[in-house]
Amino acid sequence: MLIQNNFYTIKNIIDKKSLNTKIIAVSKGQDFSKISELLKIGHTEFGENKLQEAILKWKDYINKYPKINLHFIGKLQSNKVKDIFSLFHYVHSLDSEKLAKLFSEIEKKNNQKLKYFIQVNIGEESQKSGIHIQECKNFILFCKKLNLDIIGLMCIPPANKDPKYYFIKLKELNNENNLKELSMGMSDDFELATELGSTYVRIGSSIFGKRN
């Protein structure tokens, strides 16, 4: 019940700020017994960032819950792209032409479509993945020419800095490129992200507690 209570508390906060924001329950490192607490109340959006862990965890359940949308939010490796299609519906971390080409090739081969967020390195940090801000428009056009369904942008703002500036910047980039969805905000800053237009917030520990 604690997990359900945590979820409803967060949902009530979000709903007061926006009715267009969905919660992705980030279930990395969580047992399926914890995930099932949210399935019982009809929650359908879940996020994972480690592919092999996700496959082991979800492979026996994904067909039992056909309304579930699984979001891959971790760093992508080119040799694992084909495995994304076995489980996930959304990818939040598309950040290179090489990966875009691979996704396009597999979509055509499998006659299967995913929805994509482009990860933007909004803080221009050398240690982080993501497209540079000045490259964003051209990369979106490149992906669309490959017939990828680009629905929005995603970012992880710099740690220990006020995320407001970075959320506003990502929202501006989203609007400039006529994208409808926006993936920003986690456990520490989801309220601000919601206020600033995020349509998907990625929340793990505030719902599930500490990881195993």
C-alpha atoms as an extended CHARMM CRD file, in Angstrom:
* protein
*
       212  EXT
         1         1  MET       CA              0.0000000000        0.0000000000        0.0000000000  PROA      1               0.0000000000
         2         2  LEU       CA              2.9210000000        2.3730000000        0.6300000000  PROA      2               0.0000000000
         3         3  ILE       CA              3.8640000000        2.3520000000       -3.0500000000  PROA      3               0.0000000000
         4         4  GLN       CA              0.2920000000        3.0970000000       -4.0670000000  PROA      4               0.0000000000
         5         5  ASN       CA              0.0820000000        5.9140000000       -1.5150000000  PROA      5               0.0000000000
         6         6  ASN       CA              3.3510000000        7.3780000000       -2.7810000000  PROA      6               0.0000000000
         7         7  PHE       CA              2.0340000000        7.2700000000       -6.3290000000  PROA      7               0.0000000000
         8         8  TYR       CA             -1.2740000000        8.9300000000       -5.4960000000  PROA      8               0.0000000000
         9         9  THR       CA              0.4770000000       11.6510000000       -3.4990000000  PROA      9               0.0000000000
        10        10  ILE       CA              2.6730000000       12.4890000000       -6.4840000000  PROA      10              0.0000000000
        11        11  LYS       CA             -0.2100000000       12.2300000000       -8.9290000000  PROA      11              0.0000000000
        12        12  ASN       CA             -2.3110000000       14.6510000000       -6.8820000000  PROA      12              0.0000000000
        13        13  ILE       CA              0.5400000000       17.1830000000       -6.8770000000  PROA      13              0.0000000000
        14        14  ILE       CA              0.9550000000       16.8500000000      -10.6410000000  PROA      14              0.0000000000
        15        15  ASP       CA             -2.7660000000       16.9900000000      -11.4360000000  PROA      15              0.0000000000
        16        16  LYS       CA             -3.0800000000       20.3130000000       -9.6080000000  PROA      16              0.0000000000
        17        17  LYS       CA             -0.4480000000       21.7680000000      -11.9430000000  PROA      17              0.0000000000
        18        18  SER       CA             -1.2800000000       20.0100000000      -15.2070000000  PROA      18              0.0000000000
        19        19  LEU       CA             -3.6930000000       17.4120000000      -16.5430000000  PROA      19              0.0000000000
        20        20  ASN       CA             -1.3760000000       16.7000000000      -19.4750000000  PROA      20              0.0000000000
        21        21  THR       CA              1.5450000000       15.2130000000      -17.5280000000  PROA      21              0.0000000000
        22        22  LYS       CA              2.0010000000       11.4510000000      -17.2690000000  PROA      22              0.0000000000
        23        23  ILE       CA              4.0760000000        9.6790000000      -14.6520000000  PROA      23              0.0000000000
        24        24  ILE       CA              6.6420000000        7.1680000000      -15.8590000000  PROA      24              0.0000000000
        25        25  ALA       CA              7.2700000000        4.9130000000      -12.8740000000  PROA      25              0.0000000000
        26        26  VAL       CA             10.9750000000        4.1430000000      -13.1820000000  PROA      26              0.0000000000
        27        27  SER       CA             11.2700000000        0.5660000000      -12.0150000000  PROA      27              0.0000000000
        28        28  LYS       CA             15.0210000000        0.1130000000      -12.4060000000  PROA      28              0.0000000000
        29        29  GLY       CA             16.3230000000       -2.1790000000       -9.6690000000  PROA      29              0.0000000000
        30        30  GLN       CA             12.8310000000       -2.9270000000       -8.3570000000  PROA      30              0.0000000000
        31        31  ASP       CA             11.2700000000       -6.3530000000       -7.9030000000  PROA      31              0.0000000000
        32        32  PHE       CA              8.1550000000       -7.1110000000       -9.9110000000  PROA      32              0.0000000000
        33        33  SER       CA              6.2480000000       -7.4660000000       -6.6340000000  PROA      33              0.0000000000
        34        34  LYS       CA              6.6390000000       -3.6930000000       -6.2090000000  PROA      34              0.0000000000
        35        35  ILE       CA              5.6910000000       -2.9840000000       -9.7930000000  PROA      35              0.0000000000
        36        36  SER       CA              2.5460000000       -5.0720000000       -9.3890000000  PROA      36              0.0000000000
        37        37  GLU       CA              1.3030000000       -2.6660000000       -6.7270000000  PROA      37              0.0000000000
        38        38  LEU       CA              0.9540000000       -0.0330000000       -9.4520000000  PROA      38              0.0000000000
        39        39  LEU       CA             -0.4740000000       -2.4960000000      -11.9710000000  PROA      39              0.0000000000
        40        40  LYS       CA             -3.2570000000       -3.2070000000       -9.4740000000  PROA      40              0.0000000000
        41        41  ILE       CA             -4.4020000000        0.4090000000       -9.6320000000  PROA      41              0.0000000000
        42        42  GLY       CA             -4.2110000000        0.5490000000      -13.4200000000  PROA      42              0.0000000000
        43        43  HSD       CA             -0.9730000000        2.4350000000      -13.9520000000  PROA      43              0.0000000000
        44        44  THR       CA              0.4360000000        1.7610000000      -17.4080000000  PROA      44              0.0000000000
        45        45  GLU       CA              3.6270000000        3.8260000000      -17.8860000000  PROA      45              0.0000000000
        46        46  PHE       CA              6.8980000000        2.2640000000      -16.6850000000  PROA      46              0.0000000000
        47        47  GLY       CA             10.5250000000        3.1220000000      -17.3840000000  PROA      47              0.0000000000
        48        48  GLU       CA             13.6980000000        1.0540000000      -17.4100000000  PROA      48              0.0000000000
        49        49  ASN       CA             17.2670000000        2.0640000000      -18.2010000000  PROA      49              0.0000000000
        50        50  LYS       CA             19.0840000000       -1.2710000000      -18.1990000000  PROA      50              0.0000000000
        51        51  LEU       CA             18.0490000000       -3.4190000000      -21.1210000000  PROA      51              0.0000000000
        52        52  GLN       CA             19.0160000000       -6.8750000000      -19.8800000000  PROA      52              0.0000000000
        53        53  GLU       CA             17.4600000000       -6.2710000000      -16.4790000000  PROA      53              0.0000000000
        54        54  ALA       CA             14.2730000000       -5.0780000000      -18.1570000000  PROA      54              0.0000000000
        55        55  ILE       CA             14.0430000000       -8.1110000000      -20.4260000000  PROA      55              0.0000000000
        56        56  LEU       CA             14.4780000000      -10.5290000000      -17.5310000000  PROA      56              0.0000000000
        57        57  LYS       CA             11.9590000000       -8.6410000000      -15.4220000000  PROA      57              0.0000000000
        58        58  TRP       CA              9.2230000000       -8.0070000000      -17.9660000000  PROA      58              0.0000000000
        59        59  LYS       CA              9.4100000000      -10.8240000000      -20.5330000000  PROA      59              0.0000000000
        60        60  ASP       CA              6.8870000000      -13.0270000000      -18.7020000000  PROA      60              0.0000000000
        61        61  TYR       CA              4.4810000000      -10.1680000000      -17.9930000000  PROA      61              0.0000000000
        62        62  ILE       CA              4.4070000000       -7.8280000000      -20.9640000000  PROA      62              0.0000000000
        63        63  ASN       CA              1.8040000000       -9.8750000000      -22.8430000000  PROA      63              0.0000000000
        64        64  LYS       CA             -0.3280000000      -10.2490000000      -19.7160000000  PROA      64              0.0000000000
        65        65  TYR       CA             -0.6990000000       -6.4850000000      -19.4970000000  PROA      65              0.0000000000
        66        66  PRO       CA             -1.3000000000       -5.3160000000      -23.0840000000  PROA      66              0.0000000000
        67        67  LYS       CA             -2.0720000000       -1.7230000000      -22.0600000000  PROA      67              0.0000000000
        68        68  ILE       CA              1.3960000000       -1.1890000000      -20.5660000000  PROA      68              0.0000000000
        69        69  ASN       CA              3.7660000000        1.2520000000      -22.2360000000  PROA      69              0.0000000000
        70        70  LEU       CA              7.4090000000        0.5770000000      -21.4780000000  PROA      70              0.0000000000
        71        71  HSD       CA              9.8320000000        3.4880000000      -21.8440000000  PROA      71              0.0000000000
        72        72  PHE       CA             13.5530000000        2.9380000000      -22.3570000000  PROA      72              0.0000000000
        73        73  ILE       CA             15.3040000000        5.8410000000      -20.6400000000  PROA      73              0.0000000000
        74        74  GLY       CA             18.9030000000        4.6290000000      -20.4360000000  PROA      74              0.0000000000
        75        75  LYS       CA             21.9940000000        5.0370000000      -22.5760000000  PROA      75              0.0000000000
        76        76  LEU       CA             21.6440000000        3.2150000000      -25.8720000000  PROA      76              0.0000000000
        77        77  GLN       CA             24.2270000000        0.8030000000      -27.2560000000  PROA      77              0.0000000000
        78        78  SER       CA             24.1340000000        0.1230000000      -30.9750000000  PROA      78              0.0000000000
        79        79  ASN       CA             24.5340000000       -3.6430000000      -30.5580000000  PROA      79              0.0000000000
        80        80  LYS       CA             21.4320000000       -3.7550000000      -28.3340000000  PROA      80              0.0000000000
        81        81  VAL       CA             19.0760000000       -1.7100000000      -30.5010000000  PROA      81              0.0000000000
        82        82  LYS       CA             17.3100000000       -4.7400000000      -31.9770000000  PROA      82              0.0000000000
        83        83  ASP       CA             16.4770000000       -5.9770000000      -28.4590000000  PROA      83              0.0000000000
        84        84  ILE       CA             14.6490000000       -2.7260000000      -27.6680000000  PROA      84              0.0000000000
        85        85  PHE       CA             11.9210000000       -3.7810000000      -30.0930000000  PROA      85              0.0000000000
        86        86  SER       CA             11.1240000000       -6.9430000000      -28.1470000000  PROA      86              0.0000000000
        87        87  LEU       CA              9.8210000000       -5.0060000000      -25.1820000000  PROA      87              0.0000000000
        88        88  PHE       CA              9.6660000000       -1.2270000000      -25.4180000000  PROA      88              0.0000000000
        89        89  HSD       CA              7.2140000000        1.2170000000      -26.9360000000  PROA      89              0.0000000000
        90        90  TYR       CA              9.0930000000        4.4770000000      -26.2870000000  PROA      90              0.0000000000
        91        91  VAL       CA             12.7710000000        5.4430000000      -26.4180000000  PROA      91              0.0000000000
        92        92  HSD       CA             13.8370000000        8.5820000000      -24.5230000000  PROA      92              0.0000000000
        93        93  SER       CA             17.5520000000        8.6070000000      -25.3330000000  PROA      93              0.0000000000
        94        94  LEU       CA             18.0270000000        8.8030000000      -29.0920000000  PROA      94              0.0000000000
        95        95  ASP       CA             21.1730000000       10.8870000000      -29.5690000000  PROA      95              0.0000000000
        96        96  SER       CA             23.1460000000        9.9780000000      -32.7000000000  PROA      96              0.0000000000
        97        97  GLU       CA             22.7470000000        9.5080000000      -36.4540000000  PROA      97              0.0000000000
        98        98  LYS       CA             24.1770000000        5.9930000000      -36.1380000000  PROA      98              0.0000000000
        99        99  LEU       CA             21.4380000000        4.9690000000      -33.7160000000  PROA      99              0.0000000000
       100       100  ALA       CA             18.7520000000        6.6880000000      -35.7680000000  PROA      100             0.0000000000
       101       101  LYS       CA             19.7930000000        4.7200000000      -38.8620000000  PROA      101             0.0000000000
       102       102  LEU       CA             19.7640000000        1.4510000000      -36.9190000000  PROA      102             0.0000000000
       103       103  PHE       CA             16.2840000000        2.0930000000      -35.5190000000  PROA      103             0.0000000000
       104       104  SER       CA             15.0200000000        3.0080000000      -38.9880000000  PROA      104             0.0000000000
       105       105  GLU       CA             16.4700000000       -0.1510000000      -40.5400000000  PROA      105             0.0000000000
       106       106  ILE       CA             14.9380000000       -2.4050000000      -37.8830000000  PROA      106             0.0000000000
       107       107  GLU       CA             11.5660000000       -0.6510000000      -38.0770000000  PROA      107             0.0000000000
       108       108  LYS       CA             11.4510000000       -1.3290000000      -41.8220000000  PROA      108             0.0000000000
       109       109  LYS       CA             12.6140000000       -4.9240000000      -41.4140000000  PROA      109             0.0000000000
       110       110  ASN       CA             10.1560000000       -5.7180000000      -38.6000000000  PROA      110             0.0000000000
       111       111  ASN       CA              7.3120000000       -3.5080000000      -39.8170000000  PROA      111             0.0000000000
       112       112  GLN       CA              7.2530000000       -2.1240000000      -36.2770000000  PROA      112             0.0000000000
       113       113  LYS       CA              7.1920000000        1.4830000000      -35.0570000000  PROA      113             0.0000000000
       114       114  LEU       CA              8.4260000000        3.0290000000      -31.8220000000  PROA      114             0.0000000000
       115       115  LYS       CA              8.0240000000        6.5500000000      -30.4640000000  PROA      115             0.0000000000
       116       116  TYR       CA             11.1900000000        8.5530000000      -29.8150000000  PROA      116             0.0000000000
       117       117  PHE       CA             12.4120000000       11.3820000000      -27.6530000000  PROA      117             0.0000000000
       118       118  ILE       CA             15.6960000000       12.9700000000      -28.6540000000  PROA      118             0.0000000000
       119       119  GLN       CA             18.0260000000       13.4150000000      -25.6950000000  PROA      119             0.0000000000
       120       120  VAL       CA             19.4920000000       16.9140000000      -25.6030000000  PROA      120             0.0000000000
       121       121  ASN       CA             22.6700000000       17.6960000000      -23.6810000000  PROA      121             0.0000000000
       122       122  ILE       CA             20.9680000000       20.7760000000      -22.2930000000  PROA      122             0.0000000000
       123       123  GLY       CA             23.7970000000       21.6740000000      -19.8990000000  PROA      123             0.0000000000
       124       124  GLU       CA             26.4980000000       21.1000000000      -22.5230000000  PROA      124             0.0000000000
       125       125  GLU       CA             28.3050000000       18.7260000000      -20.1690000000  PROA      125             0.0000000000
       126       126  SER       CA             31.1710000000       16.7070000000      -21.6220000000  PROA      126             0.0000000000
       127       127  GLN       CA             30.3810000000       13.6210000000      -19.5000000000  PROA      127             0.0000000000
       128       128  LYS       CA             26.7350000000       13.3860000000      -20.5580000000  PROA      128             0.0000000000
       129       129  SER       CA             25.0800000000       11.9170000000      -23.6060000000  PROA      129             0.0000000000
       130       130  GLY       CA             22.7860000000       13.9190000000      -25.8330000000  PROA      130             0.0000000000
       131       131  ILE       CA             22.6130000000       16.0590000000      -28.9380000000  PROA      131             0.0000000000
       132       132  HSD       CA             24.1310000000       19.5200000000      -28.6010000000  PROA      132             0.0000000000
       133       133  ILE       CA             21.5970000000       22.3330000000      -28.5930000000  PROA      133             0.0000000000
       134       134  GLN       CA             22.8490000000       23.8610000000      -31.8450000000  PROA      134             0.0000000000
       135       135  GLU       CA             22.5850000000       20.4850000000      -33.6000000000  PROA      135             0.0000000000
       136       136  CYS       CA             19.0700000000       19.7560000000      -32.4220000000  PROA      136             0.0000000000
       137       137  LYS       CA             17.0660000000       21.0960000000      -35.3820000000  PROA      137             0.0000000000
       138       138  ASN       CA             19.1660000000       19.3350000000      -38.0190000000  PROA      138             0.0000000000
       139       139  PHE       CA             19.1050000000       16.0690000000      -36.0890000000  PROA      139             0.0000000000
       140       140  ILE       CA             15.3220000000       16.1700000000      -35.7960000000  PROA      140             0.0000000000
       141       141  LEU       CA             15.0610000000       16.6960000000      -39.5660000000  PROA      141             0.0000000000
       142       142  PHE       CA             17.5250000000       13.8320000000      -40.1450000000  PROA      142             0.0000000000
       143       143  CYS       CA             15.3970000000       11.4900000000      -38.0090000000  PROA      143             0.0000000000
       144       144  LYS       CA             12.1730000000       12.5180000000      -39.6820000000  PROA      144             0.0000000000
       145       145  LYS       CA             13.6830000000       11.8090000000      -43.1100000000  PROA      145             0.0000000000
       146       146  LEU       CA             14.2770000000        8.2930000000      -41.8110000000  PROA      146             0.0000000000
       147       147  ASN       CA             10.5600000000        8.1750000000      -40.9720000000  PROA      147             0.0000000000
       148       148  LEU       CA             11.1740000000        7.8940000000      -37.2290000000  PROA      148             0.0000000000
       149       149  ASP       CA              8.2840000000        9.0750000000      -35.0780000000  PROA      149             0.0000000000
       150       150  ILE       CA              9.9840000000       11.8700000000      -33.1390000000  PROA      150             0.0000000000
       151       151  ILE       CA              7.4880000000       13.0460000000      -30.5320000000  PROA      151             0.0000000000
       152       152  GLY       CA              9.6040000000       15.2660000000      -28.2870000000  PROA      152             0.0000000000
       153       153  LEU       CA             12.8300000000       16.1170000000      -26.4960000000  PROA      153             0.0000000000
       154       154  MET       CA             14.3200000000       14.7810000000      -23.2590000000  PROA      154             0.0000000000
       155       155  CYS       CA             16.9480000000       16.1770000000      -20.9170000000  PROA      155             0.0000000000
       156       156  ILE       CA             18.7110000000       15.5880000000      -17.6240000000  PROA      156             0.0000000000
       157       157  PRO       CA             19.7490000000       19.0040000000      -16.2720000000  PROA      157             0.0000000000
       158       158  PRO       CA             23.1330000000       19.4730000000      -14.5680000000  PROA      158             0.0000000000
       159       159  ALA       CA             23.3070000000       18.2400000000      -10.9880000000  PROA      159             0.0000000000
       160       160  ASN       CA             23.5050000000       20.7860000000       -8.1800000000  PROA      160             0.0000000000
       161       161  LYS       CA             22.1600000000       23.5720000000      -10.3790000000  PROA      161             0.0000000000
       162       162  ASP       CA             18.7070000000       25.1400000000      -10.5080000000  PROA      162             0.0000000000
       163       163  PRO       CA             16.9700000000       23.1330000000      -13.2720000000  PROA      163             0.0000000000
       164       164  LYS       CA             14.5310000000       25.9250000000      -14.1440000000  PROA      164             0.0000000000
       165       165  TYR       CA             16.7290000000       27.5290000000      -16.8030000000  PROA      165             0.0000000000
       166       166  TYR       CA             17.3620000000       24.1610000000      -18.4880000000  PROA      166             0.0000000000
       167       167  PHE       CA             13.6970000000       23.1250000000      -18.4320000000  PROA      167             0.0000000000
       168       168  ILE       CA             12.6860000000       26.4420000000      -19.9890000000  PROA      168             0.0000000000
       169       169  LYS       CA             15.3800000000       26.0480000000      -22.6570000000  PROA      169             0.0000000000
       170       170  LEU       CA             14.2260000000       22.5400000000      -23.5390000000  PROA      170             0.0000000000
       171       171  LYS       CA             10.6130000000       23.7040000000      -23.7270000000  PROA      171             0.0000000000
       172       172  GLU       CA             11.6680000000       26.4800000000      -26.1150000000  PROA      172             0.0000000000
       173       173  LEU       CA             13.5460000000       23.9770000000      -28.3030000000  PROA      173             0.0000000000
       174       174  ASN       CA             10.5070000000       21.7060000000      -28.3060000000  PROA      174             0.0000000000
       175       175  ASN       CA              8.2390000000       24.5440000000      -29.4310000000  PROA      175             0.0000000000
       176       176  GLU       CA             10.6880000000       25.7450000000      -32.0820000000  PROA      176             0.0000000000
       177       177  ASN       CA             10.6250000000       22.2790000000      -33.6280000000  PROA      177             0.0000000000
       178       178  ASN       CA              6.8500000000       21.7860000000      -33.3440000000  PROA      178             0.0000000000
       179       179  LEU       CA              7.1030000000       18.7630000000      -31.0550000000  PROA      179             0.0000000000
       180       180  LYS       CA              4.2300000000       17.9450000000      -28.7310000000  PROA      180             0.0000000000
       181       181  GLU       CA              5.7490000000       15.8280000000      -25.9430000000  PROA      181             0.0000000000
       182       182  LEU       CA              8.4340000000       16.7180000000      -23.4240000000  PROA      182             0.0000000000
       183       183  SER       CA             10.3130000000       14.2960000000      -21.1530000000  PROA      183             0.0000000000
       184       184  MET       CA             11.8260000000       16.1740000000      -18.2240000000  PROA      184             0.0000000000
       185       185  GLY       CA             11.6660000000       16.0340000000      -14.4580000000  PROA      185             0.0000000000
       186       186  MET       CA             12.5470000000       13.3160000000      -11.9500000000  PROA      186             0.0000000000
       187       187  SER       CA             11.9260000000       12.6940000000       -8.2520000000  PROA      187             0.0000000000
       188       188  ASP       CA             13.6580000000       15.8840000000       -7.0880000000  PROA      188             0.0000000000
       189       189  ASP       CA             12.2570000000       18.3070000000       -9.6230000000  PROA      189             0.0000000000
       190       190  PHE       CA              9.0580000000       16.8830000000      -11.1210000000  PROA      190             0.0000000000
       191       191  GLU       CA              6.8840000000       19.6830000000       -9.7150000000  PROA      191             0.0000000000
       192       192  LEU       CA              8.9050000000       22.3680000000      -11.4650000000  PROA      192             0.0000000000
       193       193  ALA       CA              9.1070000000       20.3220000000      -14.6530000000  PROA      193             0.0000000000
       194       194  THR       CA              5.3190000000       19.9080000000      -14.6550000000  PROA      194             0.0000000000
       195       195  GLU       CA              4.7860000000       23.6370000000      -14.1900000000  PROA      195             0.0000000000
       196       196  LEU       CA              7.1040000000       24.3150000000      -17.1240000000  PROA      196             0.0000000000
       197       197  GLY       CA              5.3250000000       22.0140000000      -19.5510000000  PROA      197             0.0000000000
       198       198  SER       CA              6.6910000000       18.5050000000      -19.1660000000  PROA      198             0.0000000000
       199       199  THR       CA              4.2810000000       15.8710000000      -20.4660000000  PROA      199             0.0000000000
       200       200  TYR       CA              6.2440000000       12.9150000000      -19.0520000000  PROA      200             0.0000000000
       201       201  VAL       CA              8.0310000000       12.9160000000      -15.6950000000  PROA      201             0.0000000000
       202       202  ARG       CA             10.3550000000       10.0320000000      -14.8060000000  PROA      202             0.0000000000
       203       203  ILE       CA              9.9690000000        9.1160000000      -11.1350000000  PROA      203             0.0000000000
       204       204  GLY       CA             11.5400000000        6.1390000000       -9.3710000000  PROA      204             0.0000000000
       205       205  SER       CA             12.6690000000        6.3490000000       -5.7620000000  PROA      205             0.0000000000
       206       206  SER       CA              9.8540000000        8.6730000000       -4.6570000000  PROA      206             0.0000000000
       207       207  ILE       CA              7.3980000000        5.9800000000       -5.6550000000  PROA      207             0.0000000000
       208       208  PHE       CA              9.1990000000        2.7130000000       -4.9890000000  PROA      208             0.0000000000
       209       209  GLY       CA             11.7130000000        3.6700000000       -2.3230000000  PROA      209             0.0000000000
       210       210  LYS       CA             15.3310000000        2.5750000000       -2.4260000000  PROA      210             0.0000000000
       211       211  ARG       CA             16.4660000000        0.2330000000       -5.1780000000  PROA      211             0.0000000000
       212       212  ASN       CA             17.3960000000       -3.3560000000       -4.4080000000  PROA      212             0.0000000000
